[in-house]
Amino acid sequence: MNRRVFAVALTGFLLFASIGVSSVQMLVDYEVGSQLDARLQQESVAYRSVIRGLSQVARTLYDETVNTPAVTALVKDVLATRGDEQDVARGMLLRHLYPSYRRLSTRGVRQLHFHTPDGLSLLRLHSPLKYGDSLFEVRESVRLANTLLQPVEGFEAGKLFHGFRFVYPLFHEGEHIGSVETSVSFKTVAAQLQALVPNEIFEFVLNRDHVFAMLYPSERSIYGPFGLNDEFVIEDIGAKLGTPRVVPELQQRLEAELQSDRARIQRQMVLGKAFGLTKKLDGVRYAALFTPVSNISGEAGGYILTYAKVPELENLYRNGTWIQLTLLALMASLATGYYRRRVSALAIEREREKLQAITERMAEGLFVQDAKGRITFMNEAAETILATRAADVIGKIAHDLFHVHYD
Protein backbone atom coordinates (compact mmCIF):
# COMPACT_ATOMS: atom_id res chain seq x y z
CA MET A 1 0.00 0.00 0.00
CA ASN A 2 1.27 3.43 -0.94
CA ARG A 3 0.56 5.39 2.22
CA ARG A 4 0.97 8.77 0.64
CA VAL A 5 -1.48 8.04 -2.19
CA PHE A 6 -3.86 6.41 0.29
CA ALA A 7 -3.72 9.50 2.51
CA VAL A 8 -4.49 11.77 -0.47
CA ALA A 9 -7.37 9.53 -1.58
CA LEU A 10 -8.77 9.31 1.95
CA THR A 11 -8.47 13.06 2.50
CA GLY A 12 -10.24 13.75 -0.79
CA PHE A 13 -12.98 11.27 0.05
CA LEU A 14 -13.55 12.76 3.49
CA LEU A 15 -13.50 16.33 2.20
CA PHE A 16 -15.85 15.90 -0.75
CA ALA A 17 -18.07 13.42 1.08
CA SER A 18 -18.40 15.86 3.96
CA ILE A 19 -19.27 18.71 1.59
CA GLY A 20 -21.75 16.56 -0.31
CA VAL A 21 -23.46 15.09 2.76
CA SER A 22 -23.62 18.51 4.43
CA SER A 23 -25.11 20.08 1.32
CA VAL A 24 -27.78 17.39 1.07
CA GLN A 25 -28.54 17.80 4.79
CA MET A 26 -28.86 21.56 4.36
CA LEU A 27 -31.33 21.05 1.52
CA VAL A 28 -33.33 18.53 3.59
CA ASP A 29 -33.34 20.85 6.62
CA TYR A 30 -34.45 23.77 4.43
CA GLU A 31 -37.30 21.75 2.96
CA VAL A 32 -38.31 20.45 6.40
CA GLY A 33 -38.28 24.03 7.68
CA SER A 34 -40.49 25.12 4.78
CA GLN A 35 -42.91 22.28 5.47
CA LEU A 36 -43.03 23.16 9.17
CA ASP A 37 -43.69 26.81 8.30
CA ALA A 38 -46.57 25.68 6.10
CA ARG A 39 -47.99 23.58 8.94
CA LEU A 40 -47.65 26.52 11.32
CA GLN A 41 -49.56 28.68 8.85
CA GLN A 42 -52.33 26.07 8.77
CA GLU A 43 -52.49 26.00 12.57
CA SER A 44 -52.61 29.79 12.68
CA VAL A 45 -55.44 29.90 10.13
CA ALA A 46 -57.36 27.26 12.10
CA TYR A 47 -56.86 29.21 15.34
CA ARG A 48 -58.03 32.49 13.80
CA SER A 49 -61.03 30.73 12.29
CA VAL A 50 -62.03 29.38 15.70
CA ILE A 51 -61.62 32.80 17.35
CA ARG A 52 -63.74 34.43 14.61
CA GLY A 53 -66.46 31.86 15.24
CA LEU A 54 -66.37 32.45 18.99
CA SER A 55 -66.45 36.19 18.37
CA GLN A 56 -69.65 35.79 16.38
CA VAL A 57 -71.18 33.74 19.21
CA ALA A 58 -70.16 36.42 21.73
CA ARG A 59 -71.67 39.13 19.52
CA THR A 60 -74.93 37.21 19.26
CA LEU A 61 -75.00 36.77 23.04
CA TYR A 62 -74.39 40.49 23.50
CA ASP A 63 -77.06 41.53 21.01
CA GLU A 64 -79.77 39.06 22.01
CA THR A 65 -79.25 38.50 25.75
CA VAL A 66 -77.21 41.31 27.32
CA ASN A 67 -77.72 44.48 25.33
CA THR A 68 -81.45 44.65 26.04
CA PRO A 69 -83.40 47.40 27.81
CA ALA A 70 -84.24 45.05 30.69
CA VAL A 71 -80.59 44.14 31.36
CA THR A 72 -79.15 47.63 30.88
CA ALA A 73 -81.82 49.00 33.24
CA LEU A 74 -80.75 46.49 35.90
CA VAL A 75 -77.09 47.47 35.40
CA LYS A 76 -78.09 51.14 35.74
CA ASP A 77 -79.86 50.33 39.02
CA VAL A 78 -76.70 48.71 40.44
CA LEU A 79 -74.69 51.82 39.53
CA ALA A 80 -77.29 54.20 41.00
CA THR A 81 -77.59 52.53 44.41
CA ARG A 82 -75.34 51.95 47.41
CA GLY A 83 -75.08 49.58 50.36
CA ASP A 84 -77.86 47.05 50.82
CA GLU A 85 -79.87 48.50 47.96
CA GLN A 86 -76.95 47.97 45.64
CA ASP A 87 -76.57 44.37 46.80
CA VAL A 88 -80.26 43.82 46.08
CA ALA A 89 -79.90 45.40 42.62
CA ARG A 90 -76.84 43.25 41.93
CA GLY A 91 -78.81 40.18 43.02
CA MET A 92 -81.61 41.10 40.64
CA LEU A 93 -79.15 41.31 37.76
CA LEU A 94 -77.65 37.96 38.74
CA ARG A 95 -81.08 36.35 39.01
CA HIS A 96 -82.13 37.68 35.62
CA LEU A 97 -79.05 36.44 33.74
CA TYR A 98 -78.00 33.35 35.67
CA PRO A 99 -80.19 30.87 33.74
CA SER A 100 -78.73 32.17 30.47
CA TYR A 101 -75.23 31.97 31.90
CA ARG A 102 -75.76 28.34 32.97
CA ARG A 103 -76.88 27.41 29.47
CA LEU A 104 -73.93 29.23 27.93
CA SER A 105 -71.45 27.60 30.31
CA THR A 106 -72.38 24.20 28.87
CA ARG A 107 -71.34 25.56 25.47
CA GLY A 108 -67.92 26.69 26.68
CA VAL A 109 -68.58 30.23 27.91
CA ARG A 110 -66.49 30.52 31.05
CA GLN A 111 -67.23 34.03 32.26
CA LEU A 112 -69.94 36.65 32.04
CA HIS A 113 -68.62 39.75 33.76
CA PHE A 114 -69.98 43.30 34.07
CA HIS A 115 -67.75 46.33 34.74
CA THR A 116 -68.44 49.92 35.77
CA PRO A 117 -67.44 52.85 33.50
CA ASP A 118 -64.43 53.54 35.77
CA GLY A 119 -63.18 49.95 35.58
CA LEU A 120 -64.52 48.33 38.76
CA SER A 121 -65.90 44.82 38.77
CA LEU A 122 -69.70 45.11 38.96
CA LEU A 123 -70.78 41.45 38.78
CA ARG A 124 -69.04 38.21 37.96
CA LEU A 125 -71.68 35.61 37.22
CA HIS A 126 -69.00 32.92 37.54
CA SER A 127 -68.03 34.26 41.00
CA PRO A 128 -70.79 36.58 42.31
CA LEU A 129 -69.20 37.29 45.68
CA LYS A 130 -66.09 38.88 44.15
CA TYR A 131 -66.76 42.44 42.97
CA GLY A 132 -65.62 46.00 43.49
CA ASP A 133 -61.97 45.39 42.59
CA SER A 134 -60.25 47.73 40.14
CA LEU A 135 -59.55 46.26 36.72
CA PHE A 136 -58.05 49.04 34.59
CA GLU A 137 -54.53 48.38 35.89
CA VAL A 138 -54.57 44.69 34.98
CA ARG A 139 -57.23 44.35 32.30
CA GLU A 140 -56.33 46.35 29.21
CA SER A 141 -59.42 45.10 27.40
CA VAL A 142 -61.73 46.59 30.04
CA ARG A 143 -59.87 49.90 30.00
CA LEU A 144 -60.01 50.16 26.21
CA ALA A 145 -63.68 49.21 25.96
CA ASN A 146 -64.64 51.89 28.53
CA THR A 147 -62.40 54.66 27.20
CA LEU A 148 -62.67 54.08 23.46
CA LEU A 149 -66.30 52.91 23.78
CA GLN A 150 -65.81 50.18 21.23
CA PRO A 151 -65.60 46.37 21.34
CA VAL A 152 -62.27 44.77 22.25
CA GLU A 153 -61.38 41.10 21.86
CA GLY A 154 -58.37 38.85 22.32
CA PHE A 155 -56.53 36.68 24.78
CA GLU A 156 -55.94 38.12 28.25
CA ALA A 157 -55.05 36.93 31.72
CA GLY A 158 -57.22 37.95 34.66
CA LYS A 159 -57.59 37.90 38.42
CA LEU A 160 -59.51 34.60 38.45
CA PHE A 161 -58.94 33.04 35.04
CA HIS A 162 -57.22 33.66 31.77
CA GLY A 163 -59.33 33.47 28.65
CA PHE A 164 -60.17 34.52 25.15
CA ARG A 165 -62.24 37.59 25.93
CA PHE A 166 -64.86 39.60 24.08
CA VAL A 167 -65.61 42.94 25.76
CA TYR A 168 -68.42 45.30 24.70
CA PRO A 169 -69.33 48.76 26.02
CA LEU A 170 -72.83 49.04 27.51
CA PHE A 171 -75.29 51.90 27.13
CA HIS A 172 -78.67 52.64 28.67
CA GLU A 173 -80.80 55.20 26.85
CA GLY A 174 -77.66 56.62 25.27
CA GLU A 175 -75.69 56.85 28.53
CA HIS A 176 -72.46 54.84 28.91
CA ILE A 177 -72.96 52.53 31.89
CA GLY A 178 -69.83 50.36 31.68
CA SER A 179 -69.01 47.19 29.80
CA VAL A 180 -69.68 43.47 29.72
CA GLU A 181 -67.45 40.60 28.71
CA THR A 182 -67.76 36.97 27.86
CA SER A 183 -64.75 34.70 27.76
CA VAL A 184 -64.01 31.12 26.86
CA SER A 185 -61.26 28.83 28.07
CA PHE A 186 -58.69 27.08 25.91
CA LYS A 187 -60.67 23.87 26.42
CA THR A 188 -63.38 25.35 24.22
CA VAL A 189 -60.85 26.58 21.68
CA ALA A 190 -59.10 23.18 21.63
CA ALA A 191 -62.40 21.34 21.07
CA GLN A 192 -63.13 23.48 18.03
CA LEU A 193 -59.58 23.16 16.76
CA GLN A 194 -59.94 19.39 17.10
CA ALA A 195 -63.01 19.54 14.89
CA LEU A 196 -61.08 21.48 12.22
CA VAL A 197 -57.84 19.48 12.37
CA PRO A 198 -58.58 16.06 13.89
CA ASN A 199 -55.96 13.56 15.08
CA GLU A 200 -53.83 16.26 16.67
CA ILE A 201 -53.06 16.96 20.33
CA PHE A 202 -53.36 20.54 21.60
CA GLU A 203 -51.87 22.11 24.72
CA PHE A 204 -52.00 25.73 25.87
CA VAL A 205 -49.10 27.13 27.86
CA LEU A 206 -49.07 30.60 29.39
CA ASN A 207 -46.38 33.09 30.26
CA ARG A 208 -46.02 32.60 34.01
CA ASP A 209 -45.10 36.20 34.85
CA HIS A 210 -48.02 37.63 32.86
CA VAL A 211 -50.53 35.29 34.50
CA PHE A 212 -49.27 35.48 38.08
CA ALA A 213 -48.95 39.27 37.97
CA MET A 214 -52.76 39.53 37.64
CA LEU A 215 -54.03 36.40 39.33
CA TYR A 216 -55.39 36.26 42.87
CA PRO A 217 -52.75 34.36 44.91
CA SER A 218 -55.42 31.86 45.94
CA GLU A 219 -55.91 30.88 42.30
CA ARG A 220 -52.27 30.10 41.49
CA SER A 221 -52.64 26.50 42.60
CA ILE A 222 -54.57 25.66 39.43
CA TYR A 223 -51.43 26.20 37.35
CA GLY A 224 -48.61 23.70 36.96
CA PRO A 225 -45.18 24.05 35.35
CA PHE A 226 -44.64 23.47 31.64
CA GLY A 227 -42.03 20.74 31.34
CA LEU A 228 -40.15 22.32 28.42
CA ASN A 229 -39.88 25.90 29.73
CA ASP A 230 -39.97 27.01 33.37
CA GLU A 231 -41.13 30.49 32.31
CA PHE A 232 -44.49 29.07 31.20
CA VAL A 233 -47.31 27.29 33.05
CA ILE A 234 -50.28 25.08 32.21
CA GLU A 235 -53.74 25.43 33.68
CA ASP A 236 -54.85 22.38 35.66
CA ILE A 237 -58.10 23.13 37.46
CA GLY A 238 -58.44 19.52 38.55
CA ALA A 239 -55.20 19.70 40.53
CA LYS A 240 -56.89 21.99 43.06
CA LEU A 241 -59.61 19.38 43.55
CA GLY A 242 -57.19 16.47 43.81
CA THR A 243 -57.83 15.20 40.27
CA PRO A 244 -54.98 16.49 38.09
CA ARG A 245 -55.37 16.51 34.34
CA VAL A 246 -54.59 13.38 32.38
CA VAL A 247 -51.78 13.83 29.85
CA PRO A 248 -51.90 11.42 26.87
CA GLU A 249 -49.05 8.91 26.81
CA LEU A 250 -47.99 10.05 23.33
CA GLN A 251 -47.71 13.64 24.55
CA GLN A 252 -45.63 12.54 27.55
CA ARG A 253 -43.23 10.59 25.32
CA LEU A 254 -42.87 13.45 22.83
CA GLU A 255 -42.19 15.96 25.61
CA ALA A 256 -39.56 13.59 26.99
CA GLU A 257 -37.90 13.48 23.56
CA LEU A 258 -38.08 17.26 23.29
CA GLN A 259 -36.07 17.71 26.48
CA SER A 260 -32.92 17.52 24.34
CA ASP A 261 -34.15 20.69 22.57
CA ARG A 262 -35.13 22.47 25.77
CA ALA A 263 -32.61 25.32 25.39
CA ARG A 264 -33.69 25.99 21.81
CA ILE A 265 -37.37 25.93 22.78
CA GLN A 266 -36.76 28.44 25.56
CA ARG A 267 -34.87 30.79 23.22
CA GLN A 268 -37.62 30.68 20.60
CA MET A 269 -40.42 31.21 23.12
CA VAL A 270 -38.68 34.28 24.51
CA LEU A 271 -38.81 35.77 21.00
CA GLY A 272 -42.55 35.15 20.79
CA LYS A 273 -42.30 33.66 17.28
CA ALA A 274 -43.91 30.60 15.73
CA PHE A 275 -41.60 27.62 15.31
CA GLY A 276 -41.64 23.85 14.96
CA LEU A 277 -39.53 20.79 15.75
CA THR A 278 -39.76 17.15 14.73
CA LYS A 279 -39.21 13.93 16.63
CA LYS A 280 -39.46 10.26 15.68
CA LEU A 281 -41.20 7.70 17.88
CA ASP A 282 -41.61 4.03 16.96
CA GLY A 283 -40.81 4.75 13.33
CA VAL A 284 -43.37 7.58 13.09
CA ARG A 285 -42.37 11.23 12.58
CA TYR A 286 -44.17 13.85 14.68
CA ALA A 287 -44.06 17.64 14.63
CA ALA A 288 -44.27 19.85 17.71
CA LEU A 289 -45.72 23.15 16.51
CA PHE A 290 -45.53 26.25 18.72
CA THR A 291 -48.06 28.92 17.71
CA PRO A 292 -47.88 32.18 19.70
CA VAL A 293 -51.07 33.66 21.09
CA SER A 294 -50.93 37.44 21.37
CA ASN A 295 -52.68 39.21 24.20
CA ILE A 296 -54.58 42.48 24.01
CA SER A 297 -51.29 44.42 24.22
CA GLY A 298 -49.78 42.51 21.29
CA GLU A 299 -47.35 40.48 23.41
CA ALA A 300 -47.04 36.70 23.27
CA GLY A 301 -49.11 35.81 26.32
CA GLY A 302 -49.00 32.11 25.59
CA TYR A 303 -48.45 29.37 23.04
CA ILE A 304 -50.69 26.76 21.50
CA LEU A 305 -48.56 23.64 21.31
CA THR A 306 -49.70 21.12 18.70
CA TYR A 307 -48.46 17.57 18.28
CA ALA A 308 -49.18 16.09 14.85
CA LYS A 309 -48.05 13.20 12.66
CA VAL A 310 -46.01 14.39 9.66
CA PRO A 311 -45.30 11.41 7.37
CA GLU A 312 -44.35 13.76 4.55
CA LEU A 313 -41.39 14.99 6.61
CA GLU A 314 -40.30 11.43 7.30
CA ASN A 315 -40.24 10.87 3.53
CA LEU A 316 -37.98 13.90 3.17
CA TYR A 317 -35.57 12.58 5.79
CA ARG A 318 -35.61 9.10 4.27
CA ASN A 319 -34.96 10.38 0.73
CA GLY A 320 -32.20 12.63 2.03
CA THR A 321 -30.55 9.67 3.75
CA TRP A 322 -30.64 7.59 0.54
CA ILE A 323 -29.12 10.46 -1.43
CA GLN A 324 -26.38 10.83 1.17
CA LEU A 325 -25.62 7.09 1.09
CA THR A 326 -25.52 7.13 -2.71
CA LEU A 327 -23.23 10.12 -2.62
CA LEU A 328 -20.93 8.40 -0.13
CA ALA A 329 -20.81 5.31 -2.35
CA LEU A 330 -19.96 7.47 -5.36
CA MET A 331 -17.25 9.33 -3.45
CA ALA A 332 -15.83 6.03 -2.20
CA SER A 333 -15.79 4.67 -5.76
CA LEU A 334 -14.03 7.76 -7.08
CA ALA A 335 -11.50 7.69 -4.26
CA THR A 336 -10.81 3.99 -4.86
CA GLY A 337 -10.45 4.58 -8.60
CA TYR A 338 -8.06 7.46 -8.00
CA TYR A 339 -6.02 5.36 -5.61
CA ARG A 340 -5.72 2.47 -8.04
CA ARG A 341 -4.87 4.64 -11.04
CA ARG A 342 -2.32 6.62 -9.08
CA VAL A 343 -0.67 3.50 -7.67
CA SER A 344 -0.53 2.01 -11.19
CA ALA A 345 0.96 5.19 -12.62
CA LEU A 346 3.60 5.30 -9.92
CA ALA A 347 4.46 1.65 -10.57
CA ILE A 348 4.91 2.35 -14.29
CA GLU A 349 7.01 5.39 -13.49
CA ARG A 350 9.24 3.33 -11.21
CA GLU A 351 9.69 0.69 -13.93
CA ARG A 352 10.52 3.38 -16.44
CA GLU A 353 13.09 4.90 -14.12
CA LYS A 354 14.51 1.45 -13.44
CA LEU A 355 14.76 0.66 -17.18
CA GLN A 356 16.38 4.04 -17.84
CA ALA A 357 18.93 3.43 -15.11
CA ILE A 358 19.79 0.07 -16.69
CA THR A 359 20.10 1.42 -20.22
CA GLU A 360 22.20 4.38 -19.08
CA ARG A 361 24.80 1.97 -17.71
CA MET A 362 24.93 -0.29 -20.79
CA ALA A 363 28.22 -0.41 -22.73
CA GLU A 364 26.33 -0.86 -25.97
CA GLY A 365 24.81 2.10 -27.69
CA LEU A 366 21.01 2.18 -27.60
CA PHE A 367 18.44 4.51 -28.92
CA VAL A 368 14.67 4.03 -29.14
CA GLN A 369 12.37 5.26 -31.85
CA ASP A 370 8.59 5.33 -32.12
CA ALA A 371 6.39 3.91 -34.88
CA LYS A 372 7.14 6.90 -37.09
CA GLY A 373 10.87 6.59 -36.67
CA ARG A 374 11.30 9.50 -34.28
CA ILE A 375 13.94 9.12 -31.59
CA THR A 376 12.42 8.98 -28.09
CA PHE A 377 15.45 7.87 -26.05
CA MET A 378 19.24 7.64 -26.41
CA ASN A 379 21.73 6.40 -23.83
CA GLU A 380 25.18 7.77 -23.16
CA ALA A 381 26.94 4.99 -25.08
CA ALA A 382 24.90 5.83 -28.18
CA GLU A 383 25.79 9.48 -27.80
CA THR A 384 29.49 8.57 -27.77
CA ILE A 385 29.27 6.15 -30.67
CA LEU A 386 27.17 8.48 -32.85
CA ALA A 387 29.04 11.60 -31.76
CA THR A 388 25.88 13.47 -30.85
CA ARG A 389 23.80 14.50 -27.86
CA ALA A 390 20.46 13.05 -26.94
CA ALA A 391 19.03 16.52 -26.50
CA ASP A 392 19.86 17.34 -30.13
CA VAL A 393 18.22 14.30 -31.68
CA ILE A 394 15.18 13.52 -29.53
CA GLY A 395 12.11 13.86 -31.74
CA LYS A 396 13.98 13.67 -35.03
CA ILE A 397 13.82 10.92 -37.65
CA ALA A 398 16.62 8.40 -36.96
CA HIS A 399 16.83 7.28 -40.61
CA ASP A 400 17.58 10.80 -41.76
CA LEU A 401 20.35 11.22 -39.17
CA PHE A 402 22.19 7.94 -39.11
CA HIS A 403 21.37 5.87 -42.21
CA VAL A 404 24.27 5.65 -44.64
CA HIS A 405 23.77 4.83 -48.35
CA TYR A 406 26.66 3.14 -50.17
CA ASP A 407 26.76 3.57 -53.93
Stockholm file with secondary structure:
# STOCKHOLM 1.0

chainA/1-407         MNRRVFAVALTGFLLFASIGVSSVQMLVDYEVGSQLDARLQQESVAYRSVIRGLSQVARTLYDETVNTPAVTALVKDVLATRGDEQDVARGMLLRHLYPSYRRLSTRGVRQLHFHTPDGLSLLRLHSPLKYGDSLFEVRESVRLANTLLQPVEGFEAGKLFHGFRFVYPLFHEGEHIGSVETSVSFKTVAAQLQALVPNEIFEFVLNRDHVFAMLYPSERSIYGPFGLNDEFVIEDIGAKLGTPRVVPELQQRLEAELQSDRARIQRQMVLGKAFGLTKKLDGVRYAALFTPVSNISGEAGGYILTYAKVPELENLYRNGTWIQLTLLALMASLATGYYRRRVSALAIEREREKLQAITERMAEGLFVQDAKGRITFMNEAAETILATRAADVIGKIAHDLFHVHYD
#=GR chainA/1-407 SS CCHHHHHHHHHHHHHHHHHHHHHHHHHHHHHHHHHHHHHHHHHHHHHHHHHHHHHHHHHHHIIIIISSHHHHHHHHHHHHCCHHHHHHHHHHHHHHHHHHHHHHHTTTEEEEEEECTTSBEEEETTSTTCCCCBCTTTCHHHHHHHHTCSCEEEEECCSSCCEEEEEEEEEETTEEEEEEEEEECHHHHHHHHHHHSCSCEEEEEEEHHHHHHHSCGGGGGGEEEETTEEEEEEECHHHHTTCCCCCCHHHHHHHHHGGGGHHHHHHHHHHTCCEEEEEEETTEEEEEEEEEEEBTTSSEEEEEEEEEECHHHHHHHHHHHHHHHHHHHHHHHHHHHHHHHHHHHHHHHHHHHHHHHHHHTCSSCCEEECTTSBEEEECHHHHHHHTSCHHHHTTSBHHHHHCCCCC
#=GC SS_cons         CCHHHHHHHHHHHHHHHHHHHHHHHHHHHHHHHHHHHHHHHHHHHHHHHHHHHHHHHHHHHIIIIISSHHHHHHHHHHHHCCHHHHHHHHHHHHHHHHHHHHHHHTTTEEEEEEECTTSBEEEETTSTTCCCCBCTTTCHHHHHHHHTCSCEEEEECCSSCCEEEEEEEEEETTEEEEEEEEEECHHHHHHHHHHHSCSCEEEEEEEHHHHHHHSCGGGGGGEEEETTEEEEEEECHHHHTTCCCCCCHHHHHHHHHGGGGHHHHHHHHHHTCCEEEEEEETTEEEEEEEEEEEBTTSSEEEEEEEEEECHHHHHHHHHHHHHHHHHHHHHHHHHHHHHHHHHHHHHHHHHHHHHHHHHHTCSSCCEEECTTSBEEEECHHHHHHHTSCHHHHTTSBHHHHHCCCCC
//
